[in-house]
C-alpha cells in the first residue's frame, strides 16, 4: 500500500468553500434561534446588529472544530504531505475570506483583532489536526 503524495488542491479548495458555507449557515441559525426564542419581536436592525457581533465568535468556535477534523480527513493516505495540507486548508480559506471581506463593507479598524484571532485559531486547528493523525501504514 503506497502513500499518495499528491496535494489534493481541488478537495482543499472545495472544503475551504464548504467551511465558509457551513459557518455562514451556523451564524444564520444562531440568529434564527435568538430572534425566535430569546428576543422575539425586535426590529430587523436589532437582529442584524446581533449577527454582526456574534458571527465572528461563531466562526472562531466552530471554525476550530471544522478545521481540525477536515484537515485530518484531507491527510488520509497523504501522510507525507500532512504539514503542507494542514497549512494549505486555512491559507486558502483565509484568502477566500479576505476577498469576501474586501467585497463587503467591513470596518477593518474595529474588527482587526477578531480577524487575527479567527485566522490564527483556524491555522492552528488545521495544523494540529493534520499533524497529529497517525500513519496507518
N, C-alpha and C positions, 0 to 999 in steps of 0.2 A: 504494500500500500504506500503510494508516494504522496508527498505533501504538495499541494498546489501552491506555487509561488507567485502566481499572477495576482495583481491587485484588482479587486472587483469594483472598478470605477463606477459602472452603471448601478450596481447594488448600493454602493455608498451614496451616490447622488440620489437614488430613489429613496433610501432610508432617511437621508437628511431632509428631503422634501416631505416625506410622510411624518417625520417628527414634528415639523412645523405645523402640519395639518392637525396632528393629534393635540399638540399644545394649544393651538387656537381653539379646537373643539372643547378641550377641558376648560379653557377660560370662559367660553360661551356657556358651558354647562354650569359653571360656578355662578355666573351672573343670573342665569335662569333660576337656579335654586335660591339665590339671595333675593331675587325680586319676587319669587313666588311664596317662599316660606319664611324668610327672615324679615324683610322690609317690603311687604307688598303695598301697592297703591301710590308709589312715589312717581315723580315726573321722570320721563326718559333720560333727561340730562343727569339726574341723580345716579342712575344706573351706569351711564357712560363714564361718569367720574369714578364710580366704584370700580369699573372694569379697568380704567387707566391705572388705578392704584394696585389692584390685586393681580392683574395679568403677569407682571414681571415676576412676582413671587411664585405663582403657579408654574411659570416657565422654569424657574430655578429648581423648585422642589421636584416636579415631575420630570424635568429635563435630566436631573441626576439619575433617576431610575431608568428612564428610557435609554440614555447614552450608555450606561453601564451594561445593560442587557443586550442592546442591539450591537454594541461593539463585540461582545462575546459571540453573538450569533455570526457576525461577519468573519471572525477569526477562525471559525471551524474549518479544518482542512487547509488553512493558510497560516499555520503556526509560525513559520519563518518570517512572516510579514506582520506579526501581531502588533509591534510597536508602531509601525507606519500606519496600519489601519486604525489603530487607537488614536492617532493624531489626525488622520485624514477626515474621518467622520465629523468631528467637531469643526475642523477647519472649513470644510465645505458648507456645513450648517451656518457657521459664523459669516462666511462670505454671502450666503443667501440672505441671512438676517440683516446684514448691513445694507444690502441692495434694497430689501423691503423697507427698512427704516429710512433710507435716503429718499425713497419714493413717497414716504408718508410725511406727515408734518410733525416729526418728533422733536421735542425740546431736549437737545443733547446736553445742554448745560445742567439741567436738573436731573437727568437720568444717567449720567456717565458712570456713577458708582454702581448702580444696579446693572448696567451693561457689563462692566468689568467683572462683577461677582458672577453674573449669569454665564459669561463666556468662560471664565476660569473654572467654575464648577462643572461645566459641560466637558471641557478639555480633560480635567482630572478624572471625572467619572468614566469617560470613554477610554482613557489610557489605562486606568486601573482595571476596568472590565476586560480590556483586550489583553493585558499583560499578566493577569492572574489566572487565566484559563490554563488548564493542564493539557499537555500534549498527550493525546491518547494512542500514540504510536509507540 
